[in-house]
């Protein structure tokens, strides 16, 4: 069976509006992410060397996990948005 080429009309979609990210908030979240990682690792290493757990390392790890979640959500949120086809 041979297939005959059919003319397909292109579907024209309205361009998506560009949503500018909040660069100040995003930058501060990314800086807090890095600083909290540094605090968690450095105080955790110090606590391991001394032999006592550090409350600062635990709080730093908690802040790191929360900011990591916020950063990942903000990085991948624009990829989720698809125009609704009704």
N, C-alpha and C positions, 0 to 999 in steps of 0.2 A: 504494500500500500504506500503510495507516495503522498507526501504531505505538500499541500499547496500553501504558498506563503500568503498569509492574510495581513491586511493592513490594520495595524493597531493604532488607535488614536491615543496619544499621550494624555495622561491625567494631569491636569494643571492644579497644583495645590498652592494655596496662599503661603507666602513665606512666613516662617515662624518669627514672631517678634524676638529680638535679641534681648535677653534679660541680663543686664550687666550685674556681675557678682558684687557683693559688698566687699570691696577689696580691703578696707580697713578692718572689718570684723574677721574676714578670712585670714588676713595676714597675722592678726593678733592670736587667732586660734592656732595657726601653724607655729608661731613662735612659742606659745604656751605648750604646745605639743613637744617641741624640742627641749625646752627648759625642764619640763616635768620629767622627761625621759632622763635627762642628765642628772637631775636631783635623785630620782629613784635609783639609778645605777650607782652613783657616787656614794650616797648614804647607805645603800644596800651593801656595797663593797666594804665600806667602813664598818658597818655592823657585823659583817661576816668576819672581818679581820679581828675585831674586838671580841666577838663571840656573843654579842647581844643584839636582838632585833631592834631596828630603828623605827620609831613611829613616823619620823619624817620620810623615810623610804617608803613606808606603807601608804602614807598620804600622797606622796609623789607618784606612786604607782597607780593609785586610784584616780588622781587628776589626769595622768597619762592616758588611762583607758577611756575616760570620759571624753577627753579632747580628741583622742584617736577616733572614737565613734562619730563625734561631730564633724571631724575633718573628712572622714570617709563618706559620710552622708552628703556633705556639701560638694565633694569631688564628683560623686556619681549621680547626684540628683538630676542634672541636666540631661544625662543619657537616658533616664527613664521617661522623660516627657515626650510623648508622641501625640501628634494632632489627632483628635477624635474624628473618626470618619462616620458621619451620620448620613 
